[in-house]
């Protein structure tokens, strides 16, 4: 997948100020309720720990962006009913398993302002819970006897795992390139977005042409989502993020605003960032110093403009579809992503 280099020439998104969330979710509100009910049901188990942790996970909430995209893509292609709802719950289970494993790897103590599962129950049980969620998701996906869907889900899950491994191999490194960064986020984020949007085209009768367009839409939107996620680590308040600002840097992860910044710094200011990576903390360099460096260099604005580029390209991928409520909702999803604060 080719990527644009950051450019200040891109125009900012200037779409309607009407609340995006309502436009994005209203058309599939009933299906989202059914998805949530199924998601909660599948978190139940006669193993007490799984049952307790599952209820805790469900109560923690979430934006349900990926299930919403799947349901909207299904509606766009004329598919409604039980099968899309099942796949939407499957995608959310896979996403949840990924978050659980990510929190273990990152030694995270907070997610959405609540203690993480690993913080409450320890890594040993939590990693097995993540494994259980992945297996449960695949068992659910088999209910409708569509192996092409299962293949798509397995591929996305494998790619996410590859992305995590690539990120771990580069943890703490200051020589991470823009190309390497995009290779990681393609796998870690964009592939599950892409799968969520593509899977409805595999529901019988399959729609290969529609699937190709939705694959592109999901990939572009997934990259946009990750760019915004990385920006929020610098621009959102802790109360919005549900975790401390600059958590990525503290965990040894260089995201695009810093990757663009580092080559522009003199050795002394570059050393300030290296100290955080070495310490895994802000003992010798403060958060305020890092934020000042990023803001003064303008890389926040560059990444924001790049995210807007990807949002526009996602919308453009929908041009082959006739006008409909589902298409309009999918076209508004990039606005939701660009404006989110958590």
MONOR-V988259 format. One record per residue. N is the residue number from 1. RES is the residue in one letter. SS is DSSP state (hx for helix, st for strand, lp for the rest). PHI is phi in radians with two decimals (none if undefined). Layout:
n/res/ss/phi
N/RES/SS/PHI
N/RES/SS/PHI
//
This chain:
n/res/ss/phi
1/X/lp/none
2/X/lp/-1.38
3/X/lp/-2.23
4/X/lp/-1.36
5/X/lp/-1.31
6/X/lp/-0.99
7/X/lp/-2.50
8/X/lp/-1.46
9/X/lp/-1.39
10/X/lp/-1.17
11/X/lp/-1.53
12/X/lp/-1.28
13/X/lp/-1.16
14/X/lp/-2.25
15/X/lp/-1.26
16/X/lp/-0.93
17/X/lp/-1.52
18/X/lp/-0.97
19/X/lp/-0.91
20/X/hx/-1.22
21/X/hx/-0.99
22/X/hx/-1.11
23/X/hx/-1.12
24/X/hx/-1.20
25/X/hx/-1.88
26/X/hx/-1.02
27/X/hx/-1.15
28/X/hx/-2.06
29/X/hx/-0.97
30/X/hx/-1.15
31/X/hx/-1.17
32/X/hx/-1.17
33/X/hx/-1.09
34/X/hx/-1.12
35/X/hx/-1.11
36/X/hx/-1.07
37/X/hx/-1.11
38/X/hx/-1.17
39/X/hx/-0.99
40/X/hx/-1.13
41/X/hx/-1.05
42/X/hx/-1.32
43/X/lp/-1.46
44/X/lp/-1.43
45/X/lp/-2.76
46/X/lp/-1.45
47/X/lp/-1.52
48/X/hx/-0.95
49/X/hx/-1.10
50/X/hx/-1.07
51/X/hx/-1.10
52/X/hx/-1.18
53/X/hx/-1.16
54/X/hx/-1.09
55/X/hx/-1.15
56/X/hx/-1.13
57/X/hx/-1.09
58/X/hx/-1.09
59/X/hx/-1.13
60/X/lp/-1.22
61/X/lp/1.29
62/X/lp/2.64
63/X/lp/-1.39
64/X/lp/0.99
65/X/hx/-1.13
66/X/hx/-1.15
67/X/hx/-1.03
68/X/hx/-1.08
69/X/hx/-1.11
70/X/hx/-1.11
71/X/hx/-1.14
72/X/hx/-1.19
73/X/hx/-1.13
74/X/hx/-1.10
75/X/hx/-1.09
76/X/hx/-1.04
77/X/lp/-1.64
78/X/lp/1.51
79/X/lp/-1.83
80/X/lp/-2.43
81/X/lp/1.88
82/X/hx/-1.21
83/X/hx/-1.12
84/X/hx/-1.05
85/X/hx/-1.11
86/X/hx/-1.04
87/X/hx/-1.15
88/X/hx/-1.12
89/X/hx/-1.15
90/X/hx/-1.06
91/X/hx/-1.07
92/X/hx/-1.22
93/X/hx/-1.11
94/X/hx/-1.10
95/X/hx/-1.04
96/X/hx/-1.11
97/X/hx/-1.05
98/X/hx/-1.09
99/X/hx/-1.09
100/X/hx/-1.08
101/X/hx/-1.19
102/X/hx/-1.03
103/X/hx/-1.13
104/X/hx/-1.15
105/X/hx/-1.05
106/X/hx/-1.49
107/X/lp/0.96
108/X/lp/-1.30
109/X/lp/-1.85
110/X/st/-2.30
111/X/st/-2.55
112/X/lp/0.91
113/X/lp/1.16
114/X/st/-2.11
115/X/st/-0.99
116/X/lp/-1.25
117/X/hx/-1.08
118/X/hx/-1.17
119/X/hx/-1.17
120/X/hx/-1.44
121/X/hx/-2.04
122/X/lp/1.57
123/X/hx/-1.19
124/X/hx/-1.07
125/X/hx/-1.23
126/X/hx/-1.23
127/X/hx/-1.14
128/X/hx/-1.21
129/X/hx/-1.08
130/X/hx/-1.05
131/X/hx/-1.06
132/X/hx/-1.10
133/X/hx/-1.14
134/X/hx/-1.04
135/X/hx/-1.12
136/X/hx/-1.06
137/X/hx/-1.06
138/X/hx/-1.19
139/X/hx/-1.07
140/X/hx/-1.08
141/X/hx/-1.09
142/X/hx/-1.34
143/X/hx/-1.07
144/X/hx/-1.75
145/X/lp/0.95
146/X/lp/-2.12
147/X/hx/-1.16
148/X/hx/-1.12
149/X/hx/-1.14
150/X/hx/-1.09
151/X/hx/-1.05
152/X/hx/-1.10
153/X/hx/-1.18
154/X/hx/-1.10
155/X/hx/-1.08
156/X/hx/-1.10
157/X/hx/-1.16
158/X/hx/-1.11
159/X/hx/-1.16
160/X/hx/-1.08
161/X/hx/-1.11
162/X/hx/-1.03
163/X/hx/-1.07
164/X/hx/-1.10
165/X/hx/-1.13
166/X/hx/-1.07
167/X/hx/-1.13
168/X/hx/-1.13
169/X/hx/-1.12
170/X/lp/-1.84
171/X/lp/-1.07
172/X/lp/1.44
173/X/lp/-1.55
174/X/lp/-1.68
175/X/lp/-1.78
176/X/lp/-1.09
177/X/lp/-1.60
178/X/hx/-1.06
179/X/hx/-1.10
180/X/hx/-1.12
181/X/hx/-1.01
182/X/hx/-1.20
183/X/hx/-1.08
184/X/hx/-1.22
185/X/hx/-1.28
186/X/hx/-0.97
187/X/hx/-1.34
188/X/hx/-1.21
189/X/hx/-2.17
190/X/hx/-1.14
191/X/hx/-1.19
192/X/hx/-1.28
193/X/hx/-1.02
194/X/hx/-1.08
195/X/hx/-1.09
196/X/hx/-1.02
197/X/hx/-1.39
198/X/hx/-1.45
199/X/hx/-0.91
200/X/hx/-1.02
201/X/hx/-1.26
202/X/hx/-1.64
203/X/lp/-1.17
204/X/lp/-1.20
205/X/lp/-1.33
206/X/lp/-1.15
207/X/lp/-2.27
208/X/hx/-1.14
209/X/hx/-1.15
210/X/hx/-1.08
211/X/hx/-1.11
212/X/hx/-1.11
213/X/hx/-1.16
214/X/hx/-1.24
215/X/hx/-1.07
216/X/hx/-1.11
217/X/hx/-0.99
218/X/hx/-1.11
219/X/hx/-1.10
220/X/hx/-1.11
221/X/hx/-1.17
222/X/hx/-1.10
223/X/hx/-1.13
224/X/hx/-1.00
225/X/hx/-1.04
226/X/hx/-1.21
227/X/hx/-1.07
228/X/hx/-1.13
229/X/hx/-1.01
230/X/hx/-1.17
231/X/hx/-1.13
232/X/hx/-1.07
233/X/hx/-1.10
234/X/hx/-1.78
235/X/hx/-1.89
236/X/lp/-1.52
237/X/lp/-1.49
238/X/hx/-1.01
239/X/hx/-1.12
240/X/hx/-1.39
241/X/hx/-1.25
242/X/lp/1.38
243/X/lp/-2.78
244/X/lp/-1.09
245/X/lp/-1.17
246/X/lp/1.04
247/X/hx/-1.11
248/X/hx/-1.05
249/X/hx/-1.11
250/X/hx/-1.03
251/X/lp/-1.47
252/X/lp/1.60
253/X/lp/-1.72
254/X/lp/-1.61
255/X/lp/-1.83
256/X/hx/-1.02
257/X/hx/-0.99
258/X/hx/-1.42
259/X/hx/-1.08
260/X/hx/-1.25
261/X/hx/-1.31
262/X/hx/-0.96
263/X/lp/-1.13
264/X/lp/-1.62
265/X/lp/-1.67
266/X/lp/-1.31
267/X/hx/-0.96
268/X/hx/-1.14
269/X/hx/-1.29
270/X/hx/-1.09
271/X/hx/-1.09
272/X/hx/-1.07
273/X/hx/-1.28
274/X/hx/-1.04
275/X/hx/-1.11
276/X/hx/-1.14
277/X/hx/-1.11
278/X/hx/-1.20
279/X/hx/-1.47
280/X/lp/1.12
281/X/lp/-2.89
282/X/lp/-1.96
283/X/lp/-1.29
284/X/lp/-1.78
285/X/lp/-2.33
286/X/lp/-1.48
287/X/hx/-1.01
288/X/hx/-1.07
289/X/hx/-1.10
290/X/hx/-1.12
291/X/hx/-1.08
292/X/hx/-1.12
293/X/hx/-1.08
294/X/hx/-1.16
295/X/hx/-1.16
296/X/hx/-1.24
297/X/hx/-1.51
298/X/lp/1.42
299/X/hx/-1.28
300/X/hx/-1.06
301/X/hx/-1.13
302/X/hx/-1.08
303/X/hx/-1.22
304/X/hx/-1.10
305/X/hx/-1.15
306/X/hx/-1.14
307/X/hx/-1.04
308/X/hx/-1.12
309/X/hx/-1.03
310/X/hx/-1.13
311/X/hx/-1.08
312/X/hx/-1.14
313/X/hx/-1.17
314/X/hx/-1.09
315/X/hx/-1.05
316/X/hx/-1.09
317/X/lp/-1.15
318/X/lp/-1.56
319/X/lp/-1.14
320/X/lp/-1.28
321/X/lp/-1.58
322/X/lp/-1.18
323/X/lp/-1.05
324/X/lp/-2.89
325/X/hx/-1.07
326/X/hx/-1.16
327/X/hx/-1.10
328/X/hx/-1.05
329/X/hx/-1.13
330/X/hx/-1.13
331/X/hx/-1.18
332/X/hx/-1.51
333/X/hx/-1.02
334/X/hx/-1.04
335/X/hx/-1.13
336/X/hx/-1.00
337/X/hx/-1.14
338/X/hx/-1.15
339/X/hx/-1.72
340/X/lp/-1.13
341/X/lp/-2.11
342/X/lp/-2.66
//
